[in-house]
Amino acid sequence: MGTRAWALLLVLCGTIFLEGIDVAMMAVAIPAVRSDLGLTTGTAAWVMSAYVLGYAGFTLLGGRAADLLGRRRMFLLWLTVFLAFSGLGGFATEGWMLIVARFVTGVAAAFMTPAALSLITTSYEEGPQRNKALLVFAGTGAAGFSLGLVIGGLLTEIGWRWVFFAPVLMAAALLVPAVRLIPRLDAPPARRRTFDVPGAITAAGAMLLAAYTVVRLEHGLHDWPLTVAAGVAALLSAWAFVVVERRCPDPLVRLGILRQGPVVRADLGALLFLGAFFGFQFVVTLYLQELRGWSSLQTALALLVMGIDAVLAPTLTPRLVARFGNARVILGGFVLAVAAYALFLPVGMDWSYAMMFPTLLLSGLAFALAYGPLTIAATDGVTGSEQGLAGGLLTTATQFGSAIGISAVTAVYGLASTGSGPEATLSAFRAALTVPVVLVALGALISVVSAREARRAVRSASQVSSVNASHTSAKPAQRSGGISSWK
């Protein structure tokens, strides 16, 4: 890739880094925010959940909007919105102000991130060049989250409002070169299309209700009728969305893409992998801070080794993908993740950092092997006009995965907390740690199916090549035989 291509890639990767660091810093800063503004536990929880609702609720719509309304336009517009509302959050004096700011920031990320991903998949040639770009993109996002934990701890020591102001500076630093580097004109559509407003409304409604249901899961059996009602409403909205899309001549989402096995398996794999990764990280953070008494900065530094994927994803993973293929590398990542999380199941009250280190290192290696190739598989073979949709589906899967993982471990922890005292708390943590193991085990099974399909595809291709070669070599012989008989 040339200098301009690398510069464009760095700008686009900067957005996923910005998104990752923003989430991580907020997770570290929320106790200080709650204390300073005197927020209730429920309000503080909604400050975190509002971002998830905005992000997960509008990602599918954001991805398709990039295809239909212009990737450059959507990227620049929503990066500006992200910048503005992150800054407004830093001036908040009431809980509701923070909730609104975080919700709109999440919506901005829902439009900005799929646009950036589709700009990568349409700006770089399919094959090794695009694969490398996507692996750098995936590694950058993970690095943003890992570094965000440390930076968030440092900024919180100065003042929690800097957790909101720092993304403003980063977004501004990305916006200026983005205006110059991103091509001004998207490829024009083959024909003029109308925007599917009913599809957009039903899709956003279904995603918002589904995200709210997932967030509600962390409450366990508390107010369970509300959780069930939200889940039923989400299913009804999803059914309405399907009905609308089937009848619309220009649907927001071509439902046929959901019948592409490799794309669906990659999205489902990403959901399970990210759910396990963030669920595990959430439990370990609670274990270190609540049970062991570590500070937020100590915890962040301890987890920093999990960010090793930021180095390996753009360096080692492309070589592995080139040699073994996406499917095998993804399977290897899931197998490593199963081993990593299983090693942490017997965690003790006085485990040293050396005893935790193998799990933390292996989980980072697993992320480097699995997440980037999953990104490639989720967009591979999709037409250029639907790359935004493919990116939206993948980002939706990752957002729901992270929300499901955190909610599931929280729910299991709450149900397992039947006593008081350190030993009871440790027992509840161990129960919660089974959730990541189950999630990556399911992902490994799906990866086995993908690996088998990839092997069959290679065999079929080699058989076709062999047949074609035999036909080619047989034709001259037949021609020679015929000439001899004529003689």
N, C-alpha and C positions, 0 to 999 in steps of 0.2 A: 504494500500500500504506500501511496505517496504521502507527502507532508500534509496536504490539504485533507486527504482521507483520514489520516490519523487525528488531525485537529478536530474534524467533524465527529469522529468516534469518541474522542475525549469529552466533547461537549455533551453528546447524547448520553454517554455513560455517567457524566456528572449529575444528570437528573436522577438516575436510580441511586447514586451515591447520596444525593441530597435527600431523597425519600427515606433511605435506610437510616441515615444519621439523624434525621428529624424524629423518626419513631423512637429510636434508641435513647436519644437525649431526653425526650418527653417521659419515657418510662422511668428514667433515673430521677428526673426533677419533680415528679408528681407529689412525693411526700412534702417537699419544701413548698410547693405551690399551695397544697392543702393547708399547711400550717400558717403560711403568711396571709392567705385570704380568708382563713377560717371556714373552709369548705367542709360540708358534711361528707361522710363516706360515700353516700349515693352520688352526690355531685361530682366528687373526685373521680368516681368510676365512670361517670358519663363524660368527663373530659377526655378519658382514654377511649371510650366506646364510640364517641361521636366521630372520631377520625375513621375508625373501622367501618362504621355505617356509611359514611360518605364515600370512602374508597371502594369498599366491596359493592355498595349499592349502585354505583355508576360506572364501574370499569367496563362492563360489556357495552354499554352505550358509548363510552368514551372511545373504545377501540373502533367501533363502527363509524363513529363521527369522524375519525381520522381518515377513513377510507372515502367517505362521502363528501366531507366538507373541506378536506385538505389537511395533510399531515403537518405541514409547516405552520399553517394558520392555527391549528389546534394546539400544537406544541408551544408556540410563542404566547398565545393568548392565555393558556392555563398556567404556564410558568409565571406569567405576570400576576395572575390571580393568587397563585401559591405564595409569591413574594409579598403581596399586599396583605393577605389575611394572616400570614405568619407574623408580620410586623404588628398588625392590630392586636393579635393575641398577647404580644409583649406589653401592651398598654392596658390590658384588662384589669378591672378593679372588682368585678363580680364574677361569680361562677358561670352565669348564663353567657357572659361575653366570651369566656374561654370555650364553652361548649360550641357556640356559633362559629367562632374562629377555627376550631379544630374540625368541625363538620365541613366547612367550606374548603379548608385546606385539604381534607381528604377527597372531596369532590374534584378539586384541581389536580391532585395526584392521579385520580382515576382517569382523567382525560390526557394528562401530560405523559404518563409512563407508557401506555400502549402506543401513543403517537411516536415516542422516542424509539420504541422497539420496532415499529413498522418502518420508521425511517432507516433503521439499520438494515432490516431485511430487504428493503427495496433499493438501498444505496450501494450495497456491496454484493458482488457477484456470488450466486449460489455455488456452494462448494467450500474449499478450504478457507477462502477469504471471508465469506460470511460466517462460517463456523468459528473462526478465530475472533471475529468481531462480537459474536454472541457470547462466546466464552469470557471475553474481557468484560462485556456488559454484566454478565451474571456475577463474576468475581468482584466487580466494583460495587455492586449492590450489597454483597455480603460484607465487604470491607467497610462500607458506610455504616452498617449496623454495628459491627464489632468496634470500630473506632468511636462511634457515637456513644457507646457506653462509657468509655474513658473520658471523652470530651464533655459529655453531659455531666459527669461527676465533677470535673474541674470547673465548668461554667456555673454549676449549681452552687459551688463554694463561693463564687464571686457574687452571684445573684441569679435567681431562676429566670428572670426576664431575658437574660442573655441566651437562654435556650431557644427563645423565639426570635431574637434579633440575629443570631448567628446564621440561620438559614436564609434570612433576608440578604445578607452580604454574599452568601454563596450563590443564591439565585440570581442576584444582580451580576455577579461575575460570570455566570453562564449565559445570561440573556444577551449581553453585548456581543460576544463572538457568535452566538447562535444566529443573530440577525444577518450576519455576513456569510456564515458558512453553509447554512441550510439552503438548498436550492429554492428559488423563489416560486417556481411553478411545479405543482404536482402533475403527474401524468394525467391528462384529461380523460374522463370516463368515455367508454365506447358510445354511450348514448346518454341523453339527459335523464336524470332520475329525480323522482320526488322523494322527499324525506318522509319516512314512515313514522308519523307522529303517534298513532295509536300503539305501534310496536314499541316506541321509545317509552311511552307512559307505562305500559304493562310490564316491560322489561325492568324499568327502574323500580316500579312497585314491588315486583317479585323479588328482586335482589335486595331491596331495603328490608322487606319483611323477613327474608331468609337470613340476612345478616343480623337482624334484631333477634331472631330465634336462636341463632348460634350464640350471640352475646348472653342471652337469657339462660343458656345451659349452665353457665358458671354458678348460677344460684341453686343448682341442684333441684330438690323437691320444693323449695320455697316458692310460693305462688306459681306452682306448676300449671294450673289451668291457663294462666296468661301465656306461658311458654307454648303450650299445646295450641292455643288459639292463634298465636302468631305463626306457628308452623303450618296450621291448616290454611290460614289466609295466604301464606307464601305459596303453598301448593296450588291453591285456586288461582292465584295471580299468574303462576307459571303456566297453568292450563289455558288461561285466557290469552297469554302471550303466544302460545303455540297455535291456538285457533286463529288469532289475528295474523300471524305470519303465514299460515297456510293459505289464507284468503287474499293476502296482499300481493298485487302484481310486482311490486318492488319492496320486498321485505327488508326490514332492518337486519335480520339475521337469516341467511340461507340455511335452513334446517339440515340440508344435506351435509354440511360440514360436520355435524354431530354424528354422522354415520361413517366418518373416516376413522377407522380403527386406530392407526398410529397416533393421530392427533388427540383422540379421546383418551387413549392410554397414557400419553405423555401428560395431558392436563390432570388426569386422575393421579398419576404418579407424583406430579408436582404438589398437588393438594396434600397427599399423604406424607411426602417427605418434609415439606415445610411445616405441616402440622406437628410432626414429631420433633423437628428441630427446635421450633419456638416453644413447644410445650415442655421439652426437656430443659431448655435454657431458663424458662420461667420457674420451674421447680427447683433447679440448682441455685438460682438467684435467691429464692426464698430460703432454701436450706442454709446457704452461706450467711445470709443477713439475719434471718429470724432465729435460727437454731444455733449457729456458730458465732453470731455477733460480729461478723465482718462488716466493714464500712462499704458504702456504695462504690468508692474508688478502688478499694481492695478487691471487691467482687469483680469489677470491670477489668482490672488488670489480670485477675485469675482466668477470666473467660477469653482474654485476648488471643490466646493460642488457637481458639476456634476460628479465628480470622485468617488462618494459614491458607485457606482456599483462595484468598485474594491474590496470593502469589502463585499458587499452583494452577488455578483455573486458566489463566492465559498462557502458561508455559508448559506444564506437564500434560494437562488434559487434552490439548489439541493433538499431541503426538499419540496418545492412547486412542483417541477417536479415529485418527488416520489409520492406525494399525488394527484395531479390534472392532471398530464401528460403534455407533451410538449405543445400541441396545446392550452390548456386553459391558460397556463402561458404566452405563446406568445401573445395571444389575450388580456390578462390583461395588458401586456406591451404596446401594441398599444393603448389601451383605455386610459391608463395613459398618453401616449405621446400626444394624441389628446387633453386631458384636459390641459396638461402643456403648449403646444404651443398656444392653444386658449386663455389661461389666459394672455398671453403676447401681444395679438393683440392690445389692447387699450393703449399700453405703452405711457407714457407722457414725457414731456420735463424735468420734475423735479422729476421723480419717485425716491423714496429712495431705498436703497438696500433691505430693509425689504419687499417692494412691489414686487421686482424681485425674492426674495428668493424662494417662493413657486414653481414658474416655474422651476427654476434651480434645486431644490431638486427633484421635480416630474420627470423631464427629466432624472436625474441620476437614479432614481428608475425604470423608464420605461426601460432604457438601461439594468439594471441588470436583469429585468424580460424577456426581449425579445431577446437580442443578443445571449446570451449563448445557450438557447434552440433552437434558429434558427440554430446555429452551429451544435447542436446535430441532428436536423431534416434533415439538408442538407447532413449529412454523414451516417445517420441511414439506415440500410438495404442495403447499397452498398457493393459489394464484396471487399475483401481485395486487389485484383489486381487493383481495380479502385478507391481506397481511395485517391490517389494523384489527380486523375481527379476530384473527388467530391470536394476535398479541393480547387483545381484550379478554379472550377466553382463558389464556394462560395466566394473565394477571388476576383475573377473577378467581381462578383455582388457587393461586398462591395466597391471595388475601383470605379466602374462605378457609384454606388450610391452616394458616396461622391462627385465625380466630377460633377454629374448631379445636386445634391443639391446645391452646391456652384455656379455653372454656372447659374442655374435657378433663384436663389435669386438675383444674380448679374444682370441678364438680366431684371428681373421685376423691380428691383430698378432703373436701367437705364431708362427704359420706363416710370416709374412713376415720375421720376425727371423732372418735367415740369417747375419748378420755382427755385428761389434762396431764400436763407434765412433759418433759423433754422426750421420754421414751414413746409416749403416745403420738407426739408430733412427728417423731422420726418414723414411726410405723405408717402414719398417714402419708408422709413423703414417699416412702417405699411403694405404697399402693399407687400413688399418682404416677410414679416412674414406670409402671407397667404400660401406661397409655402410649408413650412414644415407641416402646418395643413392639406393641401390637400394630401400630400404624405403619412402621417401616417393614414389618413382616408381611403385611398385606401388600405394600408397595413392591416388595421383592417378588411376590407371587405374580403380580401384574408384569413385572420386568421379565420374568421367565417366559411369559407368553410372548412378549415383544421380541425377546432374543430368539425364540423358536421361529417366529414369523420372519425375522431378518435372515435366519439361517436358511429357511425354505426359499426365500426370495433370491438369495445368493445361489443356491443349488439350481433353481429354475433358470436363472440367468446363465449359469455355466452350461446347463444342458442345452439351452437354446443356442448358445455360442458353439457348442460341440456339433450340434445338428447342422447349423449353418456352415461350419467349417467342413464337415463331411460332405455336404451337398456340393460345396464349391470345389472340393478336390475330386469328387466323383464325376462331375460334368466333363472335364477334359478326357478322362478315361473312357467314358461312354462315347465321346465324339471320336476318339482314336479307334475304338472298336468298330464303330460304324464305318469308318473310312477303310479299315482293313477288309471288312466283309465286302465292301463295294469293289475293292481291288480284286 
